Amino acid sequence: MSKLQPPPLTLLEKYRGEEFQPLYTATVTVEGGEAAHGRASGIARSDDGALQVDLRLPAELGGPGGGSNPEQLFAAGYAACFHGALCLLAAKAGLTIPDATVKAAITFGRDPVDGLYALAAHITIRLPGLDRAVAEELVRNTERLCPYSKMARQGIHSVVVLTE
């Protein structure tokens, strides 16, 4: 088995095309499970078999807890992506940040605009040993690079289709 390596810095090269250029697609299917409800008792499986997660409604929302939930999965994705972008930009700048951490807190709550639901994200970055001004610039640049941060700021292109 080969040693894991960070992605190449070529990922930082600008794309100049006219259309969205897909590079990778992750596909996950959720089934309802015991309660026939994806959020309460669902099972999330990736098409490549690398991910299989039992979903459970957290106690705060009236469920039993004891499993992952969509907010945790979103927080994991956001934190991992931000951390990866942070590391790429640090490497490009010749900085080493081996003890960097990114914590994403995703809150599910009521939306005062429509009375339904919304998510809020709070991202906390630790860059021990890095000069504060350098760290702040690195974080700001990471906010521009990380697609999760961009989605949080600008929204996401979303298509919902009903199939047979």
N, C-alpha and C positions, 0 to 999 in steps of 0.2 A: 504494500500500500504506500502510495507516495505522500510526502509531507504536504499538509495544507498550506496554500500560499494566498496572500491577498491578491485582489484583481489588479490587472495592469493599469498603469497611469494613463494609458491610451483611452481609457473610459472618460477621461476629462476633456478629450478633444471635442470641439464644438461641431454640431451637425448643422448643415446649411440647406437641407432639403425643404421642399414645399409642403410635404405631407408628414403626418406622424409616421415614424419609422419603428415598427415593432422589433424588439430585440429578444424578448422572452415573454411567454405567457404562462402563468400559473393558473391551473384550473382545479377548483375544489367543488365537490358536490356535497350538499347537506341533505340528509334524510331525517325524518321526524323521530325515529326511535319509539320507545315505549309509550310516551304520551302523544305521539304523532304531532310533535311540535318541535321544530328545529332548535329553538332557543332553550326549551325546557328539558329536552331529552334527546337532542339530535346527535348525529354522528357526522363529522366532517372528514372527508377523504379526498386526498389529491389524486389526480388521474395517474400520476407516476408511482403511487403507492408509498411515497416517502412520508406522508402526513396522514395520520388517523387520530382524531381527537374526539373524545366524548364530550358533548356540550351539556351544560347544566345551568339552569337559572340560578343566579346568586341569591343568597338568603335575603339580601337587601331588597330584592324585587319579588320576594314571596316564594322563592324556590328553595330546594334543599341544599344548594351549593354542591361541593364535592366533585366538580368538574370544571373545565375551562368554559369561558364564555366569549362572545364576539368582541367585547371590549378588551379583554386580555390578549386575544389574538391580534387585534388591531394595534394595541400598544406594543406588542412584541415586534410586529412588522415595522412600525414607525421607528422604534428605538434602534432596531438592527440596521435599518436603512440609513438613519441619521449617523449612527456610529461609523458605518462603512464609508459614507461620504466624508465625514470628519477625518477619518484615517487617510483617505485618498488625498485630500487637500493638504493635510499635514505632511505626508510623504513628498508631495510635489514641492512644498515649501522647505523641505529638508528638516522637518521637525519630527521628533520621536515622541509619541504619546502612548506608551505601553499601558499606562494605568488609567486611561480615559474611560469614563463610564457615561452612558446616556440612559436616563430613566424617563419613560413615557407614562404619564397618568392620563387615562382616557375616562372621562366621566359621562355617563348616560343620564340624561335628565329631561325635564320638560322645557319645551321651546315657547317662550312668551309670544312669539310672532304668530304662530298658528295653533298653539295649545297642544301640540302633539309632542314629538320627541326630537332631541338633537344630541350631538356629541360635543364635548369640549376636550381639548388636548392641552396638557401642561408638560413641557419637555425640560428636564433638568440635566445639565451637562457638567461633569467634573473633569478638569484638566489639571491634575496636581503637578506642580513643578514648572508649569508654563507661566511666563510673564502675563499679567492680567490683560494688558493691551493687545498682546499677540493672541491670547486666547479669545478675546472678544471679537477680533477681526476674523479669526478662524471660524468661530461659531456663526457669525453673520454671513460669511461666504458659504458655509455649509447649508444655512437656511435657503440660500438661492439655488444650491445644487440638488439637495435632497428632494426627490419627487413627492415624498409624503408631506414635507413642509409646503411644497408648491401646491399640492392638492388641498391642504388645510387653508391656504391663503386664497386660491383661485377657484377651487372646486375641481371636479373631475368630469371628463367626458364619460357619460354613462348611457348605455343602451339596455333597455329591458325588453325581452322578447318572450312571448308565450309560444311554446311549441306543442306539438301533439303528444 
